[in-house]
Amino acid sequence: MATLDDKHTNSVVVEDKNGDLESKEENDAMNVETVNEATKKKRKRKKKPNKSGDGTTGSEKQVDELTNGVAEVGLGVDESRPQTADQTGKKKKNKKKGGALKQTVPPSIAIKDLFPNGNYPEGELMEHPIGQDERTGKDRMTSEEKKALDRMNEDVYKEARLAAEAHRHTRQYMQEYIKPGMTMIDICETLEGISRKTIAENGLEAGLAFPTGCSLNHCAAHYTPNAGDLTVIQYDDVCKIDFGTHINGRIIDCAFTLTFNDKYDELLKAVKDATNTGIKTAGIDVRLCDVGEAIQEVMESYEVELDGKTYPVKAIRNLNGHSIGPYQIHAGKTVPIVKGGDATRMEEMEFYAIETFGSTGKGVVHDDMECSHYMKNFDVGHVPLRLAKSKQLLNVINKNFGTLAFCRRWLDRLGQERYLMALKNLCDNNIVEAYPPLCDSKGCYTAQYEHTILLRPTCKEVISRGTDY
C-alpha cells in the first residue's frame, strides 16, 4: 500500500435378483442368517498370515499407515487436478504422498494446515550492504550474538512468513485468473475471498491488511471499486494489484503490475528492476535517501515506446515505500524513490515495504476520483462524538479493522447501511483518514512492484519474494 509524501449419510437399498423386496419376517431372518454365515466363511478364507510380526495383517497395517499419513506408497490420485466434490457432496482434500495436504485450485486450504509443523518457507535471504556490525566489527552472518537474536525473534518471523505464503498462493492464482472483460469488483472480491481462506481469517488475529488496490493506467494507487462501480478491465490496461495479509498485525505489503499487451514490457521491466535495486540497497545502517537515489538511477535509465512515441520512464517522486509496524502499515519512516530526502538510517528488526512506481507521465500524483480507502489513525485518542451513527460505525471499525485500512465494500459486507455521513464525520474529527486514489496525468501509464523486507540481525529477508517476482 503506497504512502504519499508530506467457509447425510448415504442410504443403500439392497434388492434381490428380480428387483423384488422380501416381505415375510421368516424370509428376512433366513436371509440375514445366510448372509452372516457366508460373510464369516469369506472372511476366514481371505485372512492372510501376519508377516509383520506385530499381530496385524498386512492389509490392516497398510490401512493404518495410510490413515496415519506415513505410508510410502502412492495414493493413485491425479494430483495435478483441482480438488473436486465426491458423490456425497463432501469436499475432498487433495493429498500428496505421505498424507500431506496439497493446495487446491483455486486456493482454498489455509496455509497453517499445509504446514502443520509451523515451519513456513523463508523468503529470499540477502546480506546487508554493510556487512559488519559497526559496534562489534563482526560479520553479522557469522556472529553468534546476532544468531542468538535471530532465534529470539523466531515467532515474529513465522508470523510474517505465514502471511507471506498466503499472499503468494493468492497472487499466483490471480495472475492467471484475471482476464480482459472482467469487472474490477469481481477481481477484487475473488482475490479477497481466496486470501481470506489461505490466511484463515480470524478477526484481528489473521486476515487482510488493507483493501485490494487495482489501480488502472494513470491511476497509480489506492483505487478499489465501491459498490455499483461497473469498471471493466480492458486488453490495453495497465493494472496494479496491491494487497496485504497479516498475522497478529505482522503485515505483508506486496504488489505487482498486470498487463495483457506486451507493448508495456519495458515499463514493467523498469519498475521491477528499480524495486529489486531498492531491495538490494536497503539494509541495517543504510540511509533512506541512498535507497531512493539508487532506485531513481535505475528507473530512469529506461524508456518505453508506445504507439510510435518514445517516453522516458519517470519515478513518481511523491510516492514512497515505508516502514511497517504491528497493525501499522505506515510506521513513520518513508523510503523515497528519487534522490534526496531523509538521511535517517534503517535499523535492526525493522520491516519495510520497498515499492517503486514508474510513469510515462509527469511523475507526480494527485488526489482524484471517488474515495474508497480509509484507515483509523494509529495514535488517535478518545474523541467525543455527538452523532449516534458515528459512534456505532466507529465501534464496527474498531472491532473489525482496528488500525488496519478498510474500504466501503468491506463496510457493505458487514451489513452497514447509510454510513457515508457518519464516515465523513469520523474523518472530520481526525479519527479516520481518507486515502483517495492517486493519479498522474490522464492518458499516461503507471506501474508498480513492491516487496516486504525484514532487516534481521544476521541478514536481510525478502519475506514476500516468490517464483513470480
C-alpha positions in Angstrom: 0.0 0.0 0.0 1.6 3.3 -1.1 2.3 6.2 1.1 2.0 9.7 -0.1 4.7 12.3 0.7 4.2 15.4 3.2 -16.2 -21.5 4.6 -26.1 -37.1 5.2 -25.2 -40.1 5.4 -25.9 -42.1 2.1 -28.5 -44.9 2.4 -28.1 -48.1 0.5 -31.1 -50.2 -0.7 -30.4 -53.9 -1.5 -32.7 -55.6 -3.9 -32.9 -59.3 -4.9 -32.0 -60.5 -8.3 -35.5 -59.7 -9.7 -35.7 -56.3 -8.1 -38.4 -57.5 -5.6 -38.2 -56.9 -1.9 -38.9 -59.8 0.6 -41.9 -59.0 2.9 -42.2 -62.0 5.2 -40.3 -61.9 8.5 -39.1 -65.6 8.3 -37.6 -65.0 4.9 -35.9 -61.9 6.2 -34.4 -63.7 9.2 -33.3 -66.7 7.0 -31.7 -64.3 4.5 -29.8 -62.4 7.3 -28.6 -65.7 8.8 -27.4 -67.0 5.4 -25.6 -63.7 4.7 -23.9 -63.7 8.1 -22.6 -67.3 7.7 -21.4 -66.6 4.2 -19.6 -63.4 5.4 -17.8 -65.3 8.2 -16.6 -68.0 5.7 -15.5 -65.4 3.3 -13.5 -63.5 6.0 -12.0 -66.8 7.1 -10.9 -67.7 3.6 -9.4 -64.2 3.0 -7.4 -63.8 6.2 -3.7 -63.9 5.4 -0.9 -64.7 7.8 0.8 -61.9 9.6 4.1 -61.1 8.0 4.9 -58.1 10.2 5.1 -60.0 13.4 3.1 -57.4 15.3 -0.3 -59.2 15.4 -1.6 -57.2 12.4 -2.4 -58.5 9.0 -0.5 -56.9 6.1 -3.7 -55.3 4.6 -4.7 -53.9 8.0 -1.2 -52.5 8.6 -1.3 -50.7 5.2 -4.6 -49.1 6.0 -3.3 -47.9 9.4 -0.2 -46.4 7.7 -2.4 -44.6 5.2 -4.7 -43.3 7.9 -1.7 -42.0 9.9 -0.2 -40.3 6.8 3.0 -42.3 6.8 2.5 -44.8 4.0 5.2 -44.6 1.4 3.1 -45.9 -1.5 1.2 -43.7 -3.9 -2.5 -42.9 -3.4 -3.4 -43.3 -7.0 -4.7 -39.8 -7.2 -4.0 -37.3 -10.1 -2.6 -34.5 -8.0 -2.4 -32.1 -11.0 -6.2 -31.7 -11.0 -8.0 -29.3 -8.7 -9.9 -30.7 -5.8 -13.5 -31.8 -6.5 -16.5 -32.9 -4.6 -17.3 -36.6 -4.0 -20.8 -38.1 -4.6 -22.0 -37.3 -1.1 -21.3 -33.6 -1.7 -18.4 -33.5 0.7 -15.2 -31.7 -0.4 -12.2 -33.9 -0.9 -8.9 -32.9 0.5 -6.0 -33.0 -2.0 -3.2 -35.0 -0.5 0.4 -35.5 -1.5 2.2 -38.8 -1.0 2.6 -39.4 2.8 -0.8 -37.8 3.6 0.3 -34.1 3.5 -2.3 -31.7 2.2 -1.8 -30.1 -1.2 -3.2 -26.7 -2.1 -6.3 -26.6 -4.3 -7.0 -24.7 -7.5 -8.3 -22.1 -6.7 -6.6 -22.0 -3.4 -8.9 -22.8 -0.5 -6.8 -24.5 2.1 -5.3 -22.4 4.9 -1.6 -22.2 4.9 -1.4 -23.2 8.5 -3.0 -26.5 7.5 -0.5 -27.0 4.7 2.4 -26.5 7.2 1.1 -28.1 10.5 4.6 -28.0 12.0 4.7 -24.2 11.7 7.8 -24.2 9.6 6.8 -21.8 6.8 9.0 -21.1 3.8 11.6 -18.4 4.3 11.8 -15.6 1.9 14.9 -14.7 -0.1 17.9 -14.2 2.2 20.5 -11.5 1.4 23.5 -10.0 3.1 23.2 -6.5 4.4 25.1 -4.0 2.2 27.1 -3.0 5.3 28.3 -6.5 6.2 29.6 -5.7 9.7 28.1 -4.7 12.9 29.6 -1.2 13.4 29.7 -1.7 17.2 31.5 -5.0 17.3 33.1 -5.0 13.9 32.0 -8.6 13.4 30.3 -10.1 10.4 26.6 -10.4 11.0 26.1 -13.6 9.2 28.6 -15.5 11.4 28.2 -13.5 14.7 26.9 -15.8 17.5 25.4 -12.8 19.1 23.3 -12.0 16.0 22.4 -15.6 15.6 21.1 -15.7 19.1 19.0 -12.6 18.4 17.6 -14.3 15.3 16.5 -17.3 17.4 14.8 -15.0 19.9 12.7 -13.4 17.2 11.7 -16.7 15.5 8.0 -16.3 16.5 7.9 -12.9 14.7 9.5 -14.5 11.6 7.0 -17.3 11.5 4.0 -15.0 11.6 5.3 -12.9 8.8 6.3 -16.0 6.7 2.8 -17.4 7.2 1.2 -14.2 5.9 3.7 -14.1 3.0 2.9 -17.7 1.9 -0.8 -16.8 1.9 0.0 -13.8 -0.2 2.0 -15.9 -2.7 -0.7 -18.6 -3.1 -3.4 -16.0 -3.7 -1.5 -13.7 -6.1 0.0 -16.6 -8.2 -3.6 -17.9 -8.8 -4.9 -14.4 -9.6 -2.2 -13.7 -12.1 -3.7 -16.5 -14.2 -7.3 -15.7 -13.3 -7.6 -12.1 -14.3 -8.6 -11.6 -17.9 -9.8 -8.6 -20.0 -13.6 -8.2 -19.7 -13.8 -8.8 -16.0 -15.3 -6.2 -13.7 -12.9 -4.8 -11.1 -15.4 -5.7 -8.4 -15.3 -9.4 -9.5 -11.5 -9.3 -9.5 -11.2 -7.8 -6.0 -13.9 -9.9 -4.4 -12.4 -13.1 -5.9 -8.9 -12.2 -4.7 -10.1 -11.2 -1.2 -12.3 -14.4 -0.9 -9.2 -16.6 -1.7 -7.0 -14.6 0.6 -9.4 -14.9 3.5 -9.2 -18.7 3.1 -5.5 -19.0 2.7 -4.8 -16.7 5.7 -7.6 -18.4 7.7 -9.2 -15.1 8.6 -9.9 -14.8 12.3 -10.9 -11.3 13.5 -7.9 -9.1 14.2 -5.6 -12.1 14.7 -5.4 -13.0 11.0 -6.8 -11.5 7.8 -6.5 -8.9 5.1 -4.2 -6.0 6.0 -5.8 -3.5 3.6 -8.2 -3.4 0.6 -7.2 -4.7 -2.8 -5.8 -1.9 -4.9 -6.4 -2.5 -8.6 -5.5 0.9 -10.0 -5.6 1.3 -13.8 -3.4 3.2 -16.2 -2.7 6.8 -15.0 -4.1 5.9 -11.5 -1.1 4.7 -9.6 -2.5 3.7 -6.2 -5.4 3.5 -3.7 -8.2 2.6 -6.1 -10.6 -0.2 -5.3 -14.2 -0.2 -6.6 -17.1 0.9 -4.5 -20.5 -0.8 -4.8 -22.0 -0.1 -8.1 -18.7 0.6 -9.9 -19.0 -1.2 -13.2 -15.5 -0.6 -14.4 -14.2 -3.4 -16.7 -10.5 -4.2 -17.3 -9.5 -3.9 -20.9 -6.8 -5.5 -23.0 -4.8 -2.3 -23.2 -5.0 -1.5 -19.5 -2.1 -1.5 -17.0 -3.4 -2.8 -13.7 -1.5 -2.5 -10.3 -2.6 -5.3 -7.9 -1.7 -4.3 -4.4 -3.0 -6.2 -1.4 -1.8 -7.2 2.0 -2.2 -10.0 4.5 -1.3 -10.2 8.2 -1.0 -12.5 11.2 -1.3 -10.8 14.6 -0.6 -7.5 12.9 2.6 -8.6 11.1 1.8 -7.2 7.7 2.9 -8.3 4.3 2.6 -5.5 1.8 3.3 -6.7 -1.8 2.2 -5.6 -5.2 2.7 -6.4 -8.9 1.6 -4.9 -12.3 -0.5 -6.9 -14.7 -0.7 -6.3 -18.4 -2.1 -8.2 -21.4 -0.4 -6.2 -24.2 3.4 -6.8 -24.4 4.0 -3.2 -25.5 4.2 -2.3 -21.8 7.0 -4.7 -21.1 9.8 -2.2 -20.8 7.7 -0.1 -18.4 7.2 -3.1 -16.2 10.8 -4.1 -16.5 12.0 -0.7 -15.4 9.8 -0.7 -12.3 10.7 -4.3 -11.3 14.4 -3.5 -11.8 14.1 -0.4 -9.6 12.3 -2.3 -6.9 14.9 -5.0 -6.8 17.6 -2.3 -6.7 15.9 -0.7 -3.7 15.8 -4.1 -2.0 19.5 -4.8 -2.7 20.5 -1.3 -1.5 18.4 -1.4 1.7 19.8 -2.8 5.0 20.8 -2.0 8.5 22.6 1.4 8.9 21.8 2.3 5.3 20.4 5.9 4.8 16.9 6.1 3.4 18.0 8.8 0.9 20.7 6.4 -0.5 18.0 3.8 -1.3 15.9 6.5 -3.1 18.9 7.7 -5.2 19.7 4.1 -6.3 16.1 3.5 -7.3 15.8 6.6 -9.4 19.0 6.0 -11.2 17.9 2.6 -12.4 14.2 3.5 -13.0 15.0 6.5 -15.2 17.6 4.6 -17.3 14.6 3.0 -19.1 12.3 4.3 -21.8 9.3 2.8 -23.4 7.9 3.1 -26.9 4.1 3.2 -27.1 2.3 3.6 -30.4 5.3 5.0 -32.2 6.2 7.5 -29.5 9.0 7.1 -27.0 8.5 8.0 -23.4 11.1 8.2 -20.6 10.2 6.2 -17.5 9.9 8.6 -14.6 10.0 7.7 -10.9 6.8 9.1 -9.3 8.6 11.4 -6.8 5.8 12.0 -4.3 5.1 8.3 -3.8 7.3 6.3 -1.4 8.0 3.0 0.3 7.6 2.9 4.1 8.4 1.2 7.3 5.8 -1.2 8.7 4.8 -1.8 12.3 2.4 -4.2 14.1 -1.1 -3.2 12.9 0.5 -0.1 11.3 1.0 -0.1 7.6 2.8 3.3 7.6 5.0 3.2 10.7 6.8 6.5 10.4 9.8 6.2 8.0 9.4 6.7 4.3 11.7 5.2 1.6 11.9 7.7 -1.2 12.2 6.5 -4.8 14.1 9.6 -6.0 17.3 11.4 -5.0 17.3 13.5 -1.8 15.2 13.3 1.2 15.6 11.8 4.7 19.1 10.8 5.8 17.7 8.6 8.6 19.2 5.2 8.8 17.5 1.8 8.6 17.6 -0.2 11.8 17.8 -3.8 13.0 14.5 -5.7 13.1 12.6 -3.1 11.1 10.1 -4.2 8.4 10.0 -2.1 5.2 7.7 -2.1 2.1 10.1 -1.4 -0.8 7.8 -0.2 -3.5 8.5 1.8 -6.6 6.2 3.5 -9.2 7.2 4.3 -12.7 5.2 6.6 -15.1 5.2 7.7 -18.7 3.5 11.0 -17.5 4.7 13.8 -15.2 6.0 11.6 -12.4 3.8 13.3 -9.9 0.4 12.1 -8.5 -2.5 14.0 -7.0 -5.9 13.0 -5.3 -8.5 12.2 -7.9 -11.8 10.1 -8.3 -14.1 8.8 -5.7 -12.5 7.7 -2.4 -12.7 4.1 -1.3 -9.8 3.6 1.1 -10.0 4.6 4.8 -7.9 3.9 7.9 -8.3 4.8 11.6 -5.5 7.0 12.7 -3.0 4.9 14.7 -2.4 7.4 17.6 -5.8 8.8 17.9 -7.1 9.0 21.5 -10.7 9.4 22.7 -12.7 11.9 20.7 -16.2 12.7 21.9 -18.8 12.2 19.1 -22.3 13.7 19.0 -23.8 11.5 16.2 -25.1 8.1 17.4 -24.4 6.7 13.9 -20.8 7.8 14.1 -20.3 6.1 17.4 -21.9 2.9 16.0 -19.7 3.0 12.9 -16.6 3.6 15.0 -17.4 0.5 17.1 -17.7 -1.5 13.9 -14.3 -0.2 12.7 -12.6 -0.9 16.0 -14.0 -4.4 16.2 -13.3 -5.5 12.6 -10.3 -3.4 11.4 -8.7 -1.7 14.3 -6.0 0.5 12.8 -5.8 -1.5 9.6 -7.1 0.0 6.4 -10.6 -0.8 5.1 -12.9 0.2 2.2 -16.5 0.9 1.7 -17.1 -2.6 0.1 -16.0 -4.1 3.4 -18.5 -2.0 5.4 -21.2 -3.1 3.0 -20.1 -6.7 3.5 -20.6 -6.2 7.3 -24.2 -5.1 6.7 -23.6 -1.4 7.3 -26.1 1.0 5.5 -26.3 4.7 5.1 -23.0 5.3 6.7 -21.4 7.9 4.5 -22.3 10.8 6.6 -21.0 9.0 9.7 -17.8 8.2 7.9 -17.3 11.8 6.9 -17.9 12.8 10.5 -15.2 10.4 11.7 -12.8 11.9 9.1 -13.7 15.5 10.0 -12.8 14.6 13.6 -9.4 13.1 12.5 -10.4 9.7 13.9 -10.3 8.2 10.4 -8.2 9.2 7.5 -9.4 9.1 3.9 -7.0 7.9 1.2 -8.3 8.9 -2.2 -6.9 7.4 -5.4 -3.6 8.8 -6.5 -3.3 9.7 -10.2 -0.8 11.1 -12.6 -1.8 13.0 -15.8 -4.6 11.4 -17.8 -3.5 9.3 -20.8 -0.2 8.2 -19.2 0.6 4.7 -17.8 1.9 3.9 -14.4 3.4 0.6 -13.0 4.3 -0.7 -9.5 6.2 -3.5 -7.9 6.6 -4.0 -4.2 8.0 -6.4 -1.6 8.2 -6.5 2.2 11.6 -7.0 3.7 12.8 -7.6 7.2 16.1 -6.4 8.5 17.1 -9.4 10.6 20.2 -9.1 12.8 22.1 -11.6 10.7 20.7 -10.9 7.2 18.0 -9.2 5.1 15.0 -11.4 4.3 12.8 -10.5 1.4 9.8 -12.2 3.0 7.3 -11.8 0.2 9.6 -13.0 -2.6 8.1 -15.7 -4.8 8.8 -17.5 -8.0 6.7 -15.0 -9.9 8.6 -11.9 -8.9 
